[in-house]
Amino acid sequence: MDSQTLLTAARRWRAEHMIKSYVHRFSDSWLHSALMIAVVVVATIAMVKAIEVGVTVLQLDKVVVTGQPSR
């Protein structure tokens, strides 16, 4: 094996290693951050929609009970 072949193999190995390293860094930091931002955005949209539409509250009619108390 000549030095040129070794150099080419070393460059190829380093390029593959750098790609794997970049993907690992992306999945650890950027993916986590992106998911947290998505959760915050969805929660914010839900709160805004709830404020705009209002929360449904049940109103019961008043009931008057007449008669003699039971013993």
N, CA, C and O atoms as a GROMACS GRO file, in nm:
protein
  284
    1MET      N    1   0.084  -0.117   0.000
    1MET     CA    2   0.000   0.000   0.000
    1MET      C    3   0.088   0.124   0.000
    1MET      O    4   0.182   0.135   0.079
    2ASP      N    5   0.058   0.215  -0.087
    2ASP     CA    6   0.138   0.336  -0.091
    2ASP      C    7   0.076   0.443   0.000
    2ASP      O    8  -0.035   0.427   0.050
    3SER      N    9   0.149   0.551   0.021
    3SER     CA   10   0.105   0.656   0.113
    3SER      C   11  -0.020   0.728   0.061
    3SER      O   12  -0.101   0.776   0.140
    4GLN      N   13  -0.035   0.736  -0.071
    4GLN     CA   14  -0.152   0.802  -0.129
    4GLN      C   15  -0.280   0.724  -0.096
    4GLN      O   16  -0.383   0.785  -0.066
    5THR      N   17  -0.275   0.593  -0.103
    5THR     CA   18  -0.391   0.510  -0.071
    5THR      C   19  -0.427   0.524   0.077
    5THR      O   20  -0.544   0.534   0.112
    6LEU      N   21  -0.325   0.524   0.164
    6LEU     CA   22  -0.349   0.542   0.306
    6LEU      C   23  -0.410   0.679   0.336
    6LEU      O   24  -0.501   0.692   0.418
    7LEU      N   25  -0.360   0.781   0.268
    7LEU     CA   26  -0.411   0.916   0.287
    7LEU      C   27  -0.557   0.926   0.242
    7LEU      O   28  -0.639   0.988   0.309
    8THR      N   29  -0.588   0.863   0.129
    8THR     CA   30  -0.725   0.863   0.078
    8THR      C   31  -0.818   0.789   0.175
    8THR      O   32  -0.928   0.836   0.202
    9ALA      N   33  -0.773   0.675   0.226
    9ALA     CA   34  -0.854   0.599   0.321
    9ALA      C   35  -0.876   0.679   0.450
    9ALA      O   36  -0.985   0.678   0.507
   10ALA      N   37  -0.771   0.747   0.495
   10ALA     CA   38  -0.782   0.827   0.617
   10ALA      C   39  -0.880   0.942   0.597
   10ALA      O   40  -0.960   0.973   0.686
   11ARG      N   41  -0.874   1.007   0.481
   11ARG     CA   42  -0.967   1.117   0.453
   11ARG      C   43  -1.112   1.066   0.446
   11ARG      O   44  -1.204   1.130   0.497
   12ARG      N   45  -1.130   0.951   0.383
   12ARG     CA   46  -1.264   0.893   0.373
   12ARG      C   47  -1.318   0.859   0.512
   12ARG      O   48  -1.434   0.888   0.544
   13TRP      N   49  -1.232   0.798   0.597
   13TRP     CA   50  -1.274   0.762   0.732
   13TRP      C   51  -1.309   0.887   0.812
   13TRP      O   52  -1.408   0.890   0.885
   14ARG      N   53  -1.227   0.991   0.798
   14ARG     CA   54  -1.252   1.116   0.871
   14ARG      C   55  -1.381   1.181   0.824
   14ARG      O   56  -1.457   1.231   0.906
   15ALA      N   57  -1.408   1.181   0.694
   15ALA     CA   58  -1.530   1.241   0.642
   15ALA      C   59  -1.653   1.167   0.693
   15ALA      O   60  -1.752   1.229   0.733
   16GLU      N   61  -1.647   1.034   0.694
   16GLU     CA   62  -1.759   0.956   0.745
   16GLU      C   63  -1.777   0.979   0.894
   16GLU      O   64  -1.890   0.989   0.943
   17HIS      N   65  -1.667   0.988   0.967
   17HIS     CA   66  -1.674   1.011   1.111
   17HIS      C   67  -1.731   1.150   1.141
   17HIS      O   68  -1.810   1.164   1.234
   18MET      N   69  -1.694   1.249   1.064
   18MET     CA   70  -1.745   1.385   1.086
   18MET      C   71  -1.895   1.392   1.059
   18MET      O   72  -1.968   1.461   1.131
   19ILE      N   73  -1.942   1.322   0.957
   19ILE     CA   74  -2.085   1.320   0.927
   19ILE      C   75  -2.161   1.256   1.042
   19ILE      O   76  -2.263   1.309   1.087
   20LYS      N   77  -2.113   1.142   1.090
   20LYS     CA   78  -2.180   1.076   1.202
   20LYS      C   79  -2.176   1.163   1.327
   20LYS      O   80  -2.274   1.169   1.402
   21SER      N   81  -2.066   1.229   1.349
   21SER     CA   82  -2.054   1.317   1.466
   21SER      C   83  -2.150   1.433   1.454
   21SER      O   84  -2.211   1.472   1.554
   22TYR      N   85  -2.166   1.490   1.336
   22TYR     CA   86  -2.259   1.603   1.317
   22TYR      C   87  -2.403   1.559   1.339
   22TYR      O   88  -2.480   1.631   1.403
   23VAL      N   89  -2.440   1.444   1.288
   23VAL     CA   90  -2.575   1.394   1.305
   23VAL      C   91  -2.602   1.370   1.453
   23VAL      O   92  -2.711   1.399   1.502
   24HIS      N   93  -2.504   1.319   1.525
   24HIS     CA   94  -2.522   1.294   1.668
   24HIS      C   95  -2.540   1.425   1.743
   24HIS      O   96  -2.627   1.435   1.830
   25ARG      N   97  -2.461   1.526   1.710
   25ARG     CA   98  -2.477   1.656   1.776
   25ARG      C   99  -2.611   1.716   1.743
   25ARG      O  100  -2.675   1.776   1.830
   26PHE      N  101  -2.656   1.701   1.619
   26PHE     CA  102  -2.786   1.756   1.580
   26PHE      C  103  -2.897   1.691   1.660
   26PHE      O  104  -2.984   1.760   1.712
   27SER      N  105  -2.894   1.560   1.672
   27SER     CA  106  -3.002   1.491   1.740
   27SER      C  107  -3.003   1.522   1.888
   27SER      O  108  -3.110   1.521   1.950
   28ASP      N  109  -2.888   1.548   1.947
   28ASP     CA  110  -2.885   1.576   2.090
   28ASP      C  111  -2.933   1.717   2.122
   28ASP      O  112  -3.015   1.736   2.211
   29SER      N  113  -2.883   1.815   2.052
   29SER     CA  114  -2.914   1.952   2.090
   29SER      C  115  -3.025   2.015   2.007
   29SER      O  116  -3.125   2.062   2.063
   30TRP      N  117  -3.010   2.017   1.878
   30TRP     CA  118  -3.107   2.087   1.794
   30TRP      C  119  -3.243   2.018   1.791
   30TRP      O  120  -3.346   2.085   1.789
   31LEU      N  121  -3.244   1.887   1.789
   31LEU     CA  122  -3.372   1.817   1.786
   31LEU      C  123  -3.448   1.839   1.916
   31LEU      O  124  -3.569   1.862   1.915
   32HIS      N  125  -3.378   1.834   2.027
   32HIS     CA  126  -3.442   1.859   2.156
   32HIS      C  127  -3.496   2.001   2.161
   32HIS      O  128  -3.609   2.023   2.206
   33SER      N  129  -3.417   2.097   2.117
   33SER     CA  130  -3.462   2.236   2.118
   33SER      C  131  -3.582   2.256   2.025
   33SER      O  132  -3.677   2.325   2.061
   34ALA      N  133  -3.578   2.195   1.908
   34ALA     CA  134  -3.689   2.208   1.814
   34ALA      C  135  -3.817   2.148   1.870
   34ALA      O  136  -3.925   2.205   1.854
   35LEU      N  137  -3.806   2.033   1.937
   35LEU     CA  138  -3.924   1.972   1.998
   35LEU      C  139  -3.979   2.057   2.111
   35LEU      O  140  -4.101   2.070   2.125
   36MET      N  141  -3.893   2.115   2.192
   36MET     CA  142  -3.940   2.200   2.301
   36MET      C  143  -4.007   2.326   2.247
   36MET      O  144  -4.108   2.371   2.301
   37ILE      N  145  -3.953   2.383   2.141
   37ILE     CA  146  -4.015   2.500   2.080
   37ILE      C  147  -4.150   2.463   2.024
   37ILE      O  148  -4.246   2.540   2.036
   38ALA      N  149  -4.161   2.346   1.962
   38ALA     CA  150  -4.289   2.301   1.906
   38ALA      C  151  -4.393   2.284   2.017
   38ALA      O  152  -4.509   2.320   1.999
   39VAL      N  153  -4.353   2.228   2.130
   39VAL     CA  154  -4.446   2.211   2.243
   39VAL      C  155  -4.494   2.346   2.294
   39VAL      O  156  -4.612   2.364   2.322
   40VAL      N  157  -4.403   2.441   2.306
   40VAL     CA  158  -4.441   2.575   2.353
   40VAL      C  159  -4.534   2.642   2.254
   40VAL      O  160  -4.631   2.706   2.294
   41VAL      N  161  -4.507   2.629   2.125
   41VAL     CA  162  -4.593   2.690   2.023
   41VAL      C  163  -4.732   2.629   2.026
   41VAL      O  164  -4.832   2.702   2.020
   42VAL      N  165  -4.742   2.498   2.036
   42VAL     CA  166  -4.873   2.432   2.040
   42VAL      C  167  -4.950   2.473   2.165
   42VAL      O  168  -5.070   2.498   2.158
   43ALA      N  169  -4.883   2.480   2.279
   43ALA     CA  170  -4.948   2.522   2.404
   43ALA      C  171  -4.996   2.667   2.394
   43ALA      O  172  -5.104   2.700   2.442
   44THR      N  173  -4.916   2.752   2.332
   44THR     CA  174  -4.954   2.892   2.315
   44THR      C  175  -5.075   2.904   2.223
   44THR      O  176  -5.167   2.981   2.252
   45ILE      N  177  -5.076   2.832   2.114
   45ILE     CA  178  -5.190   2.834   2.023
   45ILE      C  179  -5.316   2.785   2.094
   45ILE      O  180  -5.423   2.842   2.076
   46ALA      N  181  -5.303   2.681   2.174
   46ALA     CA  182  -5.418   2.628   2.248
   46ALA      C  183  -5.471   2.732   2.346
   46ALA      O  184  -5.593   2.747   2.360
   47MET      N  185  -5.384   2.802   2.414
   47MET     CA  186  -5.428   2.905   2.510
   47MET      C  187  -5.496   3.021   2.438
   47MET      O  188  -5.598   3.070   2.484
   48VAL      N  189  -5.441   3.064   2.326
   48VAL     CA  190  -5.501   3.174   2.251
   48VAL      C  191  -5.640   3.135   2.200
   48VAL      O  192  -5.734   3.214   2.209
   49LYS      N  193  -5.652   3.013   2.148
   49LYS     CA  194  -5.783   2.967   2.100
   49LYS      C  195  -5.883   2.958   2.215
   49LYS      O  196  -6.000   2.993   2.198
   50ALA      N  197  -5.840   2.912   2.332
   50ALA     CA  198  -5.929   2.902   2.447
   50ALA      C  199  -5.976   3.040   2.492
   50ALA      O  200  -6.091   3.056   2.533
   51ILE      N  201  -5.888   3.139   2.485
   51ILE     CA  202  -5.926   3.274   2.525
   51ILE      C  203  -6.022   3.335   2.423
   51ILE      O  204  -6.119   3.400   2.460
   52GLU      N  205  -5.995   3.314   2.294
   52GLU     CA  206  -6.081   3.370   2.190
   52GLU      C  207  -6.220   3.308   2.193
   52GLU      O  208  -6.320   3.380   2.188
   53VAL      N  209  -6.228   3.178   2.202
   53VAL     CA  210  -6.356   3.108   2.196
   53VAL      C  211  -6.425   3.113   2.332
   53VAL      O  212  -6.547   3.125   2.339
   54GLY      N  213  -6.350   3.104   2.436
   54GLY     CA  214  -6.406   3.098   2.570
   54GLY      C  215  -6.424   2.954   2.612
   54GLY      O  216  -6.431   2.863   2.530
   55VAL      N  217  -6.430   2.938   2.740
   55VAL     CA  218  -6.447   2.805   2.794
   55VAL      C  219  -6.595   2.781   2.819
   55VAL      O  220  -6.662   2.867   2.875
   56THR      N  221  -6.645   2.669   2.779
   56THR     CA  222  -6.786   2.636   2.795
   56THR      C  223  -6.814   2.606   2.942
   56THR      O  224  -6.750   2.521   3.003
   57VAL      N  225  -6.911   2.678   2.995
   57VAL     CA  226  -6.950   2.657   3.134
   57VAL      C  227  -7.096   2.616   3.135
   57VAL      O  228  -7.180   2.677   3.067
   58LEU      N  229  -7.126   2.514   3.210
   58LEU     CA  230  -7.264   2.470   3.221
   58LEU      C  231  -7.339   2.558   3.320
   58LEU      O  232  -7.290   2.581   3.431
   59GLN      N  233  -7.454   2.606   3.281
   59GLN     CA  234  -7.540   2.682   3.372
   59GLN      C  235  -7.664   2.600   3.397
   59GLN      O  236  -7.739   2.567   3.304
   60LEU      N  237  -7.686   2.569   3.520
   60LEU     CA  238  -7.802   2.491   3.557
   60LEU      C  239  -7.916   2.584   3.595
   60LEU      O  240  -7.896   2.689   3.654
   61ASP      N  241  -8.036   2.542   3.559
   61ASP     CA  242  -8.154   2.619   3.600
   61ASP      C  243  -8.176   2.602   3.749
   61ASP      O  244  -8.145   2.498   3.808
   62LYS      N  245  -8.231   2.708   3.810
   62LYS     CA  246  -8.259   2.702   3.953
   62LYS      C  247  -8.377   2.611   3.976
   62LYS      O  248  -8.475   2.613   3.901
   63VAL      N  249  -8.367   2.530   4.079
   63VAL     CA  250  -8.473   2.436   4.113
   63VAL      C  251  -8.525   2.470   4.252
   63VAL      O  252  -8.448   2.484   4.347
   64VAL      N  253  -8.657   2.485   4.260
   64VAL     CA  254  -8.719   2.514   4.389
   64VAL      C  255  -8.795   2.391   4.432
   64VAL      O  256  -8.881   2.341   4.360
   65VAL      N  257  -8.764   2.343   4.550
   65VAL     CA  258  -8.829   2.223   4.601
   65VAL      C  259  -8.930   2.266   4.709
   65VAL      O  260  -8.894   2.333   4.805
   66THR      N  261  -9.054   2.228   4.691
   66THR     CA  262  -9.158   2.260   4.791
   66THR      C  263  -9.214   2.131   4.844
   66THR      O  264  -9.210   2.027   4.778
   67GLY      N  265  -9.267   2.139   4.963
   67GLY     CA  266  -9.327   2.022   5.022
   67GLY      C  267  -9.284   2.006   5.165
   67GLY      O  268  -9.210   2.088   5.219
   68GLN      N  269  -9.330   1.902   5.225
   68GLN     CA  270  -9.298   1.878   5.365
   68GLN      C  271  -9.166   1.800   5.373
   68GLN      O  272  -9.138   1.713   5.291
   69PRO      N  273  -9.087   1.834   5.474
   69PRO     CA  274  -8.963   1.756   5.490
   69PRO      C  275  -8.995   1.613   5.533
   69PRO      O  276  -9.092   1.590   5.605
   70SER      N  277  -8.917   1.522   5.490
   70SER     CA  278  -8.939   1.382   5.525
   70SER      C  279  -8.881   1.353   5.662
   70SER      O  280  -8.783   1.414   5.704
   71ARG      N  281  -8.945   1.257   5.732
   71ARG     CA  282  -8.898   1.223   5.867
   71ARG      C  283  -8.826   1.094   5.868
   71ARG      O  284  -8.780   1.049   5.973
   0.00000   0.00000   0.00000
